[in-house]
Amino acid sequence: MSKRGLLGDPTGHSDDHSLGSVDLSVNLGGLQMRNPVTVASGTFGNGKQYAEFFSLDRLGAITTKGVSLEPWIGNDNPRIAETASGMLNSIGLQNPGVETFISEDLSWLTNQDVPVIVNVSGHSASEYLAVIERLEAVETIAAYELNISCPNIDCGGMSFGTDHQAAFSVTQLCRQKTGRPLIVKLTPNVTDIGEIAKAVEAAGANAISLINTVLGMAIDSRRRKPVLARKVGGLSGPAIKPIALRMVYEVHQQVQIPLLGMGGICSAEDAIEFMLAGATAVAIGTANFTNPYSAPAVVDGLREYCAEQGISRITELTGALQ
């Protein structure tokens, strides 16, 4: 028996994603989603594990874990640490590379009746380009999320996302390789995230996802050593929600393209706050580890909120903060 059969669905809803009189559909930079909920890259695998709990077509999209040109082995252990109201991770974008992703994961995802957003990672601009060029040959990909914000690799990743000129350059190069929706994921570990956001918009990004994890550290006082092998890692979970909300709000004031908000979302109420701040869609991340039903529960909660508030289209919430 599957885990769904053993545990049931604690959201109290079936896998039917009928929207009733409430229109939950959104358009994220050309990516049409049946509802505004996806998952944050690296928190959902590539969907197979969670499909044991609920039908993935209940979500607006699936965002894969990072995909690189060649296999990445990731960072040394220990690379995860629980913190107050959050989690530190230093995984290092471990993945088997684009060819294995296509043959093993993408072929399975294609049959799930849900748009697939592929998170693209690289150590250099040429690696980002090579991954996209290879994926362009696959028809079933709905969009790309360009990860220029990972704090857990030594080169590439966040180094592109902390300099507006580098962010512009890598986004522009990738834009020239694809006509598919290009979402650029930004790091919060900058002085002015608006400057970076405007740079990637000018370079041709169709949407922006924010935020990635916040740099943090945990120390074992008994051993007098850092808990993580790399000493620092990315903090996620409810602890970073106020930071994420503030950055979504700020960026919404400065760009015209839609935003995918994330950072500590655990409930429909959290998601609504992000939409009011300016997000068109939201991603569930760390909450997936504590409750595998978190993402569909947020979908159901959004529908109920709209019905209670007399909202016919959920797009009315985006940027509606008074």
N, C-alpha and C positions, 0 to 999 in steps of 0.2 A: 504494500500500500504506500502511496506517495505521502510526503509530509503534509500535503494539503488535506489528505484524507484522515490522517492521524490527528491533526491539530484543528482542522476546520479553519474558516476564515473569520478571525476575530473582529473584522470590520463590520460583520453582520450583513454584508452585501454579496450577491452572486457575482460571477464573472461578467455578467451582462453590463456593458458600459453605455446602455441607453441613457440619453441625457434628459429625457422628458421635455419639459417646456423651457429648460435652461440651456442656452447655447454655450458650451464650455470651449469651443474651438478657438484657436489662436493661430496667427501667422507670425512665425519667428524668422524674419528676414528671408522669406521665401519658402520656409519649411512649414507646411501645413500640419498642424497637430490637432487631434480630436479633443484634447484637453491640454491645459498648460503645464502638465507635470511630466518631467523626465527624471533621470537619476544622475548623480554626479559621477564623473569618470573616476574609476578606481574603487568605487564603493559597492559595485553591483556585479563584479566580474564582467562576463559578457552575456549575462542573463540566464544561463542554464541552471544555476543553483536556485535562483529565485522563481523560476518557472515551476518548480516543485510546489510552491506555495500559492501562486495565483497566475492567472492567464496574463501574459505580458501585454496583450492588446488592450488592457484596461488603462494603460499609460499613453501619454501623448507622443512619447518617443523613448527610445533606449539609447543611452550614451555609453559607448564601450569604454573599457579601460584603455590606457595609452597604447598606441601601436607605433612601433619604430621600424626602421628599415631592416635591421638585423636583430637577432635575439639579444635582449638585455637580461643579465642575471640578477640585477637589483643590488641593493646594499647588504652589508653584513648584518647579522643579528646581534643583539636585539634591535628591532626596528619599529616596534609599536609600544606605546606606553599610555595607560589610562591616566587622565588628569581630572581635576575638578571640572565638571560640566563639559568635558571634551575628551579628545584623544590626540596624542602626538603620533605621527607616522613618518617614517623615513624609508619607505619601500624602495624608492629609486626607479619607479616605472618598470618594474620587472614584467617582461612579456616575451613571447616566443618569436616575435618578428612578424612582418606583414604577410609573408607567404603562408605561414601556419595559421595566422588569423583568417586569411581568405579561405583556406581549405577546410579548417575545422570549426571555426566560430561563425564566420559570415554565412556559410552555407546553411547553418542551423538557424541563424537569426532571420534569414530571408523568409522562413516559413512561419514566423510569429505574428504576422499581420500588424506590425508596428514599425514606424519609421526608425531607421538606424542612423545615429550620429556617430561617426568614427572620430575618436580623439587621436590626433596626430602628434607624435613627439619626435624630437631629433636633437642631436648634439650640434648640428650646424644647419644653416639654411639649405644647403644642398641635400641634407638628409630629409628635411621636411618635404622638399620638392619631390624627392624620389619616392617617398611614401605616397604622396598624393597622385603622382604620375602612375604608380602601380594600381592604386585603387580606382583611378578613372576608368580602368578597363572593366570594372564591375558595375553592372547596371543598378543593383539594388540598394546602393548607398544613398541616403536622403540628404546628408549634409556632413560637413567636416567641422570639428572643433579643434582649432589650432592652439595647442598647449604651449604658450610662451611664458608660463608662470610657475613651473614646478620648482620648489626650493630644494629638492633632494637629489639633484644630479650635479656633477662638477662643472660641466660646460653645456652650453645650450640652455634650454628650459628657461628658468627665471632670468638669465642674463639678457635674453631678448626683451623680456617684459618690463625691465627696469629702466630702459633707455628708449625714449620716444622715437629716435631715429632708427635704432635697430628694430623696434617693433614695427615701424612703418615699412622698412625694407623687407623683412621676412613676410609680412602680410601681403605686400604688393607682389612679391615673387610668387607666392602661392595663389593669389588671385588670378594671375596670368595663366596658371595651369588648369584652372577649373571654372566651370560655369555653375557649379552647385553652390548652395548656400554655404558661406564661410563664416563660422562663428569663432571669434578670437577670445581666448580665456586669459584674463588679466590677473596679475598678482597684487595683493594688497600691500606688499612690502616695498612701497614707494612713497615719496613725499607728496606727489600730486598725481593721483590716478586719472584725473580728468585730462591731463596732458597726454597720457598714454592712450586713453580712449579716443581722443580726437585724432591722434596720429593713425590708429588702425582704421578708424572710419574713413579718413582721407585716403588711405591705401586701398580701400575697396572692401572692407569687412561688411558683411550683411547684418551681423549682430555681434553683441559682446556678452560673454559670460563672466560673471564676477560674483563672489571672489573665490580665488584659490586659498590655500591654507596660509595661516599667519605663522611666521617663524617663532619657534618657542623651544623650551628646554626643560628637562626634568633631571633632578640630581638624586642619587641614592646617598643619603647622609651617612648610613652605616658603612658603606664601602668607600665613600668620599669620591665617587666617580659619577660621570653622566650615565643616565639610564640607557640612552640610545648609543649604539656603536659609533654613529656619526656625530654624536654630541648634541646636535640640534636637529629639529624636524618640523613638520608642518602641523600646526594646531588646527583642529576642526571641531565641529559640534556646537552646542548651544553657547559655549563661551565666546564664540566669535560673531554671534548673530548681530549685536549692536554695531560692530565694525562693518559688517557686510551691508546692513540696512543703510548706514550712513553713506557708504560708497555707492550703492545703487542709486540712492537719492541724488547724490552729487553728480554722478555721470549722466543720469536722466536729464539733468538741467543743461548738459553741455553737448549732447549728441542727438542726432535725429534717428539713428538706427535702434531697433529694439534690443532689450536687455534680457538675459537669462540670469535670474538672481539665485544665489545659493549661499549657504553659510549658516549652519545651525537650524535649518528648517526641520521641525519634528511634527508639526501639526498643520491642519488647514488654516488655523489662525495665524501661524507664522507665515505661511505662504501668502495669505491675504495682505499681511503687513508689507511683504516684499513687493507685491503688485501695486499697492497704494503708493509705495515709494518710487515706482517707475518700471518695475519688471513686467514684461509681457508674459514670460513663462518662468517656472522655477524648477530647481533640481534638488532632489532629496539625496543626502550624502551619508553622514555618519549614522543617522537614524536607522539606516538599513541594517546596520550591524546589531542594533539592540532590538529591533522589531522588523522582521522581514516583510510585514504587511504595511509598513509606513507609507510607501508611495501610493498604493491604491486607496488607503485610508484618507490621504490628503485629497485625492480626487473626489471621493465621496463627500468629504467635508466641504469642499468648495461648492459642490452642487447644492448641498443643504443650505449653506450660507446664502447663496444667490437666491434660492427659493424663499428663504426667510426675509431677505432684504428687498424682495420684489425686483431683483436684477435679472433681466432677460438674457443679456450677453455678458460674459465675464470680462470681456475687453473693456467694459465700462470702468473696471477697477483700476486699470493701469494709469498710474500717475494722478489718481484722484485724491491724493492727500490734501487736506484743506488747511 
